[in-house]
Amino acid sequence: MYKTRFFFERHFEISPFLFFGFCLLGTLLGFSATRLVFFELNSDYFVHAATEHIWWAFVHGVRFDLSLSALINAPLLIFLLLTIWFNKLTQVNLKCIFLYFIVVDIPALIINVVDSAYFPYTGRRSGPEVFAMAGDLASQFPEILFVYWQYIAISFVVFVIFTWLFLKLKERVPCYQVNFYMMIFLSVFIFISAVAAARGGAQSKPIRSLTAYSSPSPDLGPLVLNTPFSLLKEDLGNLKKVKYFNSKDEIIGILTEGEGVPRSHITPEVGSKNVVIVILESFGLEYFGPPYGKKSYAPFLQSLAEKGRFFPNGIANGRRSIEAIPSIMLGLPSLMTENIMKSPYQTNTLHGLGELVKEHGYSTAFFHGAKNGSMYFDDTTYRFGFDHYFGRNEYPDSSDFDGQWGIFDEPFLQFTVSEIDKLPKPFVAGIFTISSHTPYTLPAKYQDKFLEADIPMHRVIQYSDMALEQFFETAKTKDWYNDTLFVLLADHTSDNFDRDFSTPLGRHQIPIILYQPQNEIEGGVSTAIAQQANIPATVVDYLHIPSANKLSVFSHSLLRNNGIMDAVIKEEEAFWILSENKFVKLSLDKTLEPEHGILPSTFAKYDGDTDDLSFEDLEERLKAYLQVYNIGLIDNSLYLYSK
């Protein structure tokens, strides 16, 4: 009776090049599989993309996978060619080839999977900047293992299958010497193919991360990319000079024209008022109720918005917490890959808000319940002029630790009130909450509360909102409360459960609120664009402190009528400026054509006059901002353009 033999029991041989190709194909299939995982975990991000464009993104992504494979496996390819040239191809060498794949390619695949879980918090593939946050990311790794164990298990099964196939196939590779002329041909062919793959094709310039955003839909750029490619290809904060204008006066004229007139508010004497800036972790505008979000998960914060001056078209200048502090306390938006305080420009002349107010007798302090050193907030706030820092180390009761990040918001905010009460008056204090963040941990006594939630984020938002309400209830009992301006805003947005906000600009939309208990500033809703970088100018304007040419040109007071109200962000590898009901975006290297348009419907409809601002004027202003940013940081001349 005829007996069918299993495939690997049959006699056959494969060439070493075919064997290497099999290993490479396995890697490419692995990257395509991790791209599928990335899409599955972040499908809401791509909800507005056409189906055919998503298919195209998977196909185009192979180009980036090939480029990465050619780059990281170049040493392996050279090793293979040398062993064949010198007739040294043995089973030991084949095992070395496999070991190289294990040490280099498998970690690259793991990075791709891990970054799929990190993407919702940044909106971009991770680049070299993650190395500056290695400690914080390492602390999150156990949580990632727990939440996404099924994907890790699947990856392990695939790895076992790949290993089994390798061990079977390597036995079929004969140890023979290739014909001399054939070897020359193969060497040249492989070299040319590898170079073409590494460059991403035969075009004049190699591909880079920006190439993924070129067509047909920029929203799909993160899906096209793979994270190891971004790690290898992106610059770590090294800016290039751009020159759109020939003189400093021309730039200053564009960026300071129309500073506006003071809004109706009581101008205090210097030293008579205080300011508390509350930065709320991940409080995107979508967590407000109608007419902004679908349901309010932050009722207390929304009640403050109704009592104070509310900017629903608030813009976060970055997508990460580490980018928020320089934007809010320095007035400098995040327009490069790396956070400025981890970039080559961290030693530049920088004038933070703390420095500006200290010169006029204000005491300063910053409160952040996370572990001291987290995201370098302690060093950064000291750098920006805040004399005192209160973190987890300064908090007296370790039982309030959430097990992951730091102290729960409710007890830490009560601690914050008591410490602010000890500060000499007048003061400027900054607060950064932490609980409204993955892994969405609540204190044990609240496990059965805040259950009206569609996603875990909704529960912790409600908890942090409650903690904020208790903070204000306690603050009301203090003698400094009525003499204090409270500035409340988010560091960035987070999970976009509401798909109306799952857009490039919706992912930056945050509430910005100015609340003064004695109504010393004009209340109501302003539909003008406001950004985090406006906070320093707003604070010194309220306190009636002269800035003495130490205020960033990006920062404009929110207490002014008819002044410059715009926002500058970097999103989808392009630079955007938003003002009134318009936007303009462009790229410095002209890879993307300048685009003009009207802001999407997720933004509160602008109710002012829009006839006096043309797209051409807005594009000129964006170019002026970019020239100031790049040349100002490169030449350490940022404040030559200041006010």
ABEGO torsion letter per residue (X at the ends): XBBBBBAAABBBBBBAAAAAAAAAAAAAAAAAAAAAAAAAAAAAAAAABBAAAAAAAAAAAAAAAAAAAAAAAAAAAAAAAAAAAAGABBAAAAAAAAAAAAAAAAAAAAAAAAAAAAAAAAGBBBBAAAAAAAAAAAAAAAAAAAAAAAAAAAAAAAAAAAAAAAAAAAAABBBBBBBAAAAAAAAAAAAAAAAAAAAGEABABBBBAAAAAAOABAAAAAAABBAAAAAAABBBGBBBBBBABABAAAAAAAAABGAEBBBBBBBBBBGABBBBBBBBBGBBAAABBOAABABBABAAAAAAAAABBBBAABBBABABAAAAAAAAAAGBBBABABBAAABAAAABBBBBAAAAAAAAGBBBBBBBABBBGBGGAAAAAAAAGBABBBBAAABABAAABAGAAEBBAAAAAAAAAAAAAABBOBBBBBBBBAABBOAGBBBAAAAABGABBABAAAAAAAAAAAAAAAAAAAAAABAAAAABBBBBBBABBBBBABAAABBAAAAABBBBBBBBAAGABBBEBBABBBBAAAAAAAAAAAAGBBAGGABBAABBBAABBGBBBBBBBBBGGBBBBBBEABBBBBBAAGABBBBBBBBBAABBBBABBAAABBAAAAAAAAAAAAAAAAAAAAAGAAAAABX
